[in-house]
Amino acid sequence: MKKLILSILSLFALGFLPAQSPVYVLFNADCMDQLEYRYTKSGNSVFAYSMRPNADEQYIFMSGENGMPTQSLPDGTYDCRNLRLNDEAVRAINQQSSVRQMYVIIQRPQDYLMMPVYSATQIKRVASYYLLVSPKYVFAIDTTKLSYQDNLQGENSPTVIRFTGSKLANCRYQYSFHGEPARSYKESMDFDFIFGVGIINSRTGATTLEQQENEMRLIGVNGNYVENYLATICQNTQQANTSGNSASKWTGTAEFGYIRDDKEASSAANNNINTWQPDQTGVQNNINTLTNCPEAPGTGYHIVQRGESLKAIARTYNVDLKSVIKWNNIKNPDHIEICQKVWLQKPPAFSAETATSKGIASTAASSTGPTVFNQSVYWNQGANTTPGQYNYTPDAV
């Protein structure tokens, strides 16, 4: 197992990656958590965004307090449910030369807010091991053999990491670590983490004064105090756990697609051939396929795009065409307009006289039309694309 862990860590030593265009990810509470941290001395808040593509992986993207407003979604914006995350993504984001800038997009009533990501932390679980990778450390720890003396530092890690303790936080363990500078790195650090929640607190600095200035703690997740959030996920875990085992036990084994033993793959990695690209599989990945219409997609209806036909829309959603015509009070099924709202179910307060929602321009479409993008990927995102409102009080720190 030790050889396996070292093989994993050695792959984080890849060199410079060529600069590439930014990655934009639309916030969606169905697949992303917003974490609010607060500096204990200044009281200022900063935000991070956590994603868990599966039960054994967690990615934390550190942002800041302020973002940049924009009137429309940037070209190439992705839904976080379709974004492929791996070690290459973390490495690209964490390169000091900013070879791959990432932005989390927050939807607001009148515009969008672009939150730049400054660093990425990757936490993986395999059997009893945790692997943690960030710009400040790379290490692995076997939770069945916890030792206060061992140096956990991985290859090319700028920090020597040692385990300093653990405690049970509700149903999950909170692990504590201390880091001392190695090589050219000059900062010491102390931090705790709970898998599935994130980094709970951290202190970083070259001196005691700097550590006090830079101490920050996790205050809340998705608008809930972190203690309440932890209680909720523990309750859900316990309800789902019908085997009688402790909810804090590990289940399953992570599969790492980047562990390679063959010489050809190793050579490719050493020559920087493999660079992170967001998963392009499926049309749902690319949000900018939609026309910038006055009304956004929503539950139960479709916003007409250029070249689409009513027949093709009904076929895409497997809805009876005659019902669609009736629900929308459409006089000519061969003529619909770009940005027109087409209900795919009986609309609220349905009236045959008022059901029609006009668009802004004509669209010439054949009787079948091109393949229609299924907008149900956006349904129920009206509330989910805007993080919860926070009302944390200073004494919660």
C-alpha positions in Angstrom: 0.0 0.0 0.0 2.9 2.4 0.8 4.3 1.9 -2.6 0.9 2.6 -4.2 0.6 5.8 -2.2 4.0 7.0 -3.3 3.2 6.2 -6.9 0.1 8.3 -6.6 2.0 11.3 -5.1 4.8 11.1 -7.6 2.4 12.0 -10.4 1.8 15.4 -8.9 5.4 16.4 -9.9 4.5 17.2 -13.5 6.1 20.4 -14.8 4.7 23.4 -16.6 1.4 23.1 -18.5 0.6 25.3 -21.5 -1.8 28.2 -20.8 -5.4 27.5 -21.6 -8.7 29.4 -21.6 -10.5 29.8 -18.2 -13.1 27.3 -17.0 -16.5 28.7 -15.9 -18.7 26.6 -13.6 -22.3 27.6 -12.7 -23.0 27.2 -9.0 -25.6 24.6 -8.4 -26.5 23.5 -4.9 -27.3 20.0 -6.2 -23.7 19.3 -6.8 -21.7 22.1 -5.0 -21.5 23.5 -1.5 -20.5 27.1 -0.7 -18.3 27.3 2.3 -17.9 30.6 4.3 -14.7 31.1 6.2 -14.0 34.0 8.6 -10.7 35.4 9.7 -10.8 35.4 13.5 -8.9 38.6 13.9 -10.3 40.9 11.2 -13.8 39.3 11.0 -13.6 39.3 7.2 -15.2 36.5 5.3 -14.0 34.5 2.3 -15.7 31.8 0.3 -14.8 28.4 -1.0 -16.7 25.9 -3.1 -16.7 22.2 -2.5 -17.6 19.5 -5.0 -17.9 15.7 -4.4 -18.0 13.8 -7.6 -18.3 10.5 -5.7 -18.3 9.2 -2.1 -14.5 9.0 -2.0 -13.4 12.3 -3.4 -13.8 15.9 -2.5 -12.5 19.1 -4.2 -12.4 22.4 -2.4 -11.9 25.6 -4.6 -10.8 28.6 -2.5 -12.1 31.9 -3.7 -12.4 35.3 -2.0 -14.9 37.8 -0.6 -15.7 39.7 -3.8 -16.5 38.7 -7.4 -16.8 40.4 -10.8 -20.3 41.1 -12.1 -21.3 40.2 -15.6 -24.6 40.6 -17.4 -24.6 37.1 -19.1 -23.1 33.7 -18.6 -19.6 33.6 -20.1 -19.1 31.5 -23.2 -18.4 27.9 -22.4 -19.9 27.9 -18.9 -20.3 24.4 -17.4 -22.9 22.8 -15.1 -21.0 21.5 -12.1 -22.8 18.1 -12.4 -21.0 17.5 -15.7 -17.5 18.9 -14.9 -14.9 16.2 -14.8 -12.5 16.7 -11.8 -9.2 14.9 -11.3 -5.6 15.5 -10.2 -4.8 17.3 -13.5 -7.5 19.9 -12.8 -6.1 20.6 -9.3 -2.5 20.8 -10.7 -3.5 23.2 -13.5 -5.4 25.5 -11.1 -2.6 25.5 -8.6 0.2 26.3 -11.0 1.8 29.6 -9.9 1.7 30.7 -13.5 -2.1 30.4 -13.5 -2.2 28.1 -16.5 -5.9 27.3 -16.0 -8.0 30.0 -14.3 -11.4 28.8 -12.9 -14.4 30.9 -12.0 -17.5 29.9 -10.1 -20.5 31.7 -11.5 -23.2 32.8 -9.0 -26.6 33.6 -10.5 -28.2 36.8 -9.1 -31.6 38.4 -9.9 -30.3 40.8 -12.4 -26.9 39.5 -13.4 -24.2 37.0 -12.6 -21.2 37.1 -10.3 -17.8 35.6 -11.3 -15.9 34.3 -8.3 -12.2 33.6 -9.2 -10.7 30.5 -7.8 -7.2 31.1 -6.3 -6.4 27.5 -5.2 -7.7 24.0 -5.2 -7.5 21.3 -2.6 -8.0 17.6 -3.4 -8.9 15.0 -0.8 -9.2 11.4 -1.7 -10.0 8.3 0.3 -8.9 4.8 -0.5 -9.5 2.1 2.1 -8.1 3.6 5.4 -5.9 6.2 3.6 -6.6 9.9 3.0 -4.6 11.7 0.4 -4.5 15.6 0.5 -3.1 17.8 -2.2 -3.0 21.6 -2.2 -0.4 24.3 -3.2 1.0 24.1 0.4 1.2 20.4 1.0 1.0 16.9 -0.5 0.6 14.0 1.9 -1.1 10.7 2.7 -2.2 9.3 6.1 -3.2 5.8 7.1 -5.9 6.4 9.7 -5.4 2.9 11.1 -1.8 3.7 12.0 -1.9 7.2 13.4 1.5 8.4 14.7 2.6 11.8 16.0 6.2 11.2 14.9 5.9 10.2 11.2 6.7 12.7 8.5 3.7 12.4 6.1 5.3 14.6 3.4 4.8 13.6 -0.2 7.1 14.1 -3.0 7.6 17.8 -4.0 5.5 18.9 -1.0 6.7 22.3 0.2 5.8 21.4 3.7 6.7 18.6 6.2 3.3 17.4 7.6 2.8 15.6 10.9 -0.4 14.3 12.5 -1.2 16.1 15.7 -4.5 14.6 16.8 -8.1 13.7 16.0 -11.5 13.8 17.6 -15.0 12.7 16.8 -17.2 15.5 15.4 -20.7 14.1 15.5 -20.4 11.0 13.2 -17.2 12.0 11.5 -13.6 12.3 12.6 -11.8 15.7 12.6 -8.1 15.3 11.9 -5.4 17.8 12.9 -2.0 18.4 11.3 1.0 20.7 11.7 3.3 21.7 8.9 6.9 23.0 8.9 8.6 24.6 5.9 10.6 22.4 3.6 12.9 23.4 0.7 12.2 27.1 -0.2 8.8 27.3 1.5 8.8 29.6 4.5 5.5 29.2 6.2 4.4 27.0 9.1 0.8 25.9 9.4 -1.8 24.1 11.5 -5.1 22.9 10.1 -8.0 20.5 10.6 -10.2 18.8 8.2 -13.4 16.6 8.2 -13.8 14.6 5.1 -17.0 15.5 3.2 -17.1 18.9 4.9 -13.8 20.5 4.2 -10.9 22.3 5.9 -12.4 23.3 9.3 -9.7 25.8 10.4 -6.2 26.9 9.5 -3.3 29.1 10.6 -0.5 29.9 8.2 2.5 32.2 8.5 6.2 32.5 8.8 5.9 34.0 12.3 3.4 33.7 15.2 2.0 37.1 14.4 1.4 36.1 10.8 -0.3 33.0 11.9 -2.6 35.0 14.1 -3.4 37.4 11.2 -4.1 34.5 8.9 -6.1 32.3 11.2 -9.5 31.5 9.7 -12.3 29.1 10.6 -15.2 27.5 8.7 -18.4 29.3 9.8 -21.1 27.8 7.6 -22.0 25.7 4.7 -24.8 26.7 2.3 -26.3 29.2 4.7 -26.2 26.8 7.7 -23.9 26.9 10.7 -21.2 24.2 10.2 -22.4 22.4 13.3 -25.9 22.2 12.0 -24.7 21.2 8.5 -22.7 18.4 10.0 -25.6 17.2 12.1 -27.8 17.1 9.0 -25.4 15.0 6.9 -24.7 12.7 9.9 -28.4 12.2 10.4 -28.8 11.4 6.7 -25.9 9.0 6.8 -27.3 7.2 9.8 -30.7 6.8 8.2 -29.1 5.4 5.1 -26.8 3.0 7.0 -28.9 -0.1 7.5 -26.0 -2.5 8.0 -25.5 -1.7 11.7 -22.0 -0.4 11.1 -20.7 2.9 12.5 -21.4 5.8 10.2 -17.8 6.9 10.4 -16.5 3.6 8.8 -15.1 3.8 5.3 -17.0 2.1 2.5 -15.9 1.3 -1.0 -12.5 1.7 -2.6 -11.6 4.7 -4.7 -10.4 4.0 -8.2 -7.7 6.3 -9.5 -7.6 6.4 -13.3 -4.2 8.2 -13.2 -2.3 5.4 -11.5 -0.2 3.9 -14.3 2.4 1.2 -14.3 3.2 1.0 -18.0 6.2 2.7 -19.4 4.3 4.5 -22.2 1.9 6.2 -19.8 4.7 7.2 -17.5 6.6 8.7 -20.4 3.5 10.7 -21.5 3.0 12.0 -18.0 6.7 13.1 -17.7 6.4 14.9 -21.0 3.3 16.8 -19.9 1.1 15.4 -22.7 -1.9 15.0 -20.5 -3.5 18.3 -19.5 -6.8 18.8 -17.8 -9.8 19.5 -20.0 -13.4 19.7 -18.7 -15.4 16.7 -19.8 -16.9 17.4 -23.2 -19.2 14.4 -23.1 -22.8 15.3 -23.8 -24.5 18.5 -25.0 -25.6 19.4 -21.5 -22.1 20.4 -20.5 -22.1 23.6 -22.5 -24.5 26.2 -21.1 -23.8 28.8 -23.7 -25.8 26.8 -26.2 -28.8 28.8 -25.1 -29.8 32.2 -26.5 -29.7 35.1 -24.0 -33.4 35.4 -23.7 -35.4 37.7 -21.3 -36.6 34.6 -19.4 -34.4 31.8 -18.2 -35.2 28.1 -18.4 -37.4 26.8 -15.6 -39.3 23.8 -14.4 -42.0 22.6 -16.7 -41.3 24.7 -19.8 -38.8 25.1 -22.7 -37.3 28.4 -24.0 -37.3 28.2 -27.8 -33.9 28.4 -29.5 -33.0 29.2 -33.1 -34.0 26.6 -35.6 -36.2 24.5 -33.3 -39.7 23.3 -34.1 -42.6 22.5 -31.9 -42.7 18.9 -33.0 -39.0 18.4 -32.2 -39.5 20.0 -28.7 -42.4 17.7 -27.9 -40.4 14.7 -29.1 -37.3 15.7 -27.0 -39.4 15.8 -23.8 -41.6 12.9 -24.7 -44.8 15.0 -24.5 -47.9 14.8 -26.6 -47.7 17.4 -29.3 -51.5 18.2 -29.2 -51.3 18.8 -25.5 -48.3 21.2 -26.0 -50.4 23.1 -28.6 -53.4 23.3 -26.2 -51.3 24.3 -23.1 -49.7 27.2 -25.0 -52.7 28.3 -27.1 -50.6 28.0 -30.3 -52.6 28.9 -33.4 -50.0 27.8 -35.9 -47.8 24.8 -34.8 -45.4 25.5 -37.7 -44.6 29.0 -36.4 -42.9 29.5 -33.0 -40.5 32.3 -32.0 -37.0 32.4 -30.5 -37.2 33.0 -26.7 -40.9 31.9 -26.7 -41.8 30.0 -23.5 -43.4 26.6 -24.4 -45.1 24.8 -21.5 -44.5 21.1 -21.4 -47.2 20.5 -18.8 -50.4 22.3 -17.9 -49.2 25.7 -16.8 -50.3 27.4 -13.5 -53.7 29.0 -13.8 -54.1 27.6 -17.2 -56.4 29.4 -19.6 -56.8 28.7 -23.3 -57.0 32.5 -23.8 -53.8 33.5 -22.0 -51.5 30.5 -22.2 -49.4 31.8 -25.1 -46.0 33.3 -24.3 -44.5 35.2 -27.2 -40.8 35.3 -28.1 -38.7 38.1 -29.7 -38.0 36.9 -33.2 -39.2 34.4 -35.8 -37.4 31.1 -36.2 -37.6 29.1 -39.4 -37.8 25.5 -38.6 -38.6 22.3 -40.5 -41.4 20.0 -39.4 -38.9 18.0 -37.3 -36.1 20.5 -36.7 -32.6 19.9 -35.4 -31.9 18.0 -32.2 -33.4 20.0 -29.3 -31.2 20.6 -26.3 -33.1 19.2 -23.3 -33.3 22.2 -20.8 -34.5 20.0 -17.9 -30.9 20.2 -16.8 -31.7 23.7 -15.6 -35.0 22.9 -13.9 -35.2 23.7 -10.2 -32.0 25.7 -10.5 -33.7 29.0 -9.9 -33.0 28.7 -6.2 -30.0 26.5 -6.5 -27.9 28.8 -8.6 -27.9 31.4 -5.9 -26.2 30.3 -2.6 -28.1 30.7 0.7 -28.2 34.0 2.5 -25.9 34.2 5.5 -26.7 35.8 8.8 -23.8 34.5 10.9 -23.1 36.5 14.0 -19.6 37.4 15.1 -19.8 35.4 18.3 -20.2 32.2 16.1 -16.5 32.4 15.3 
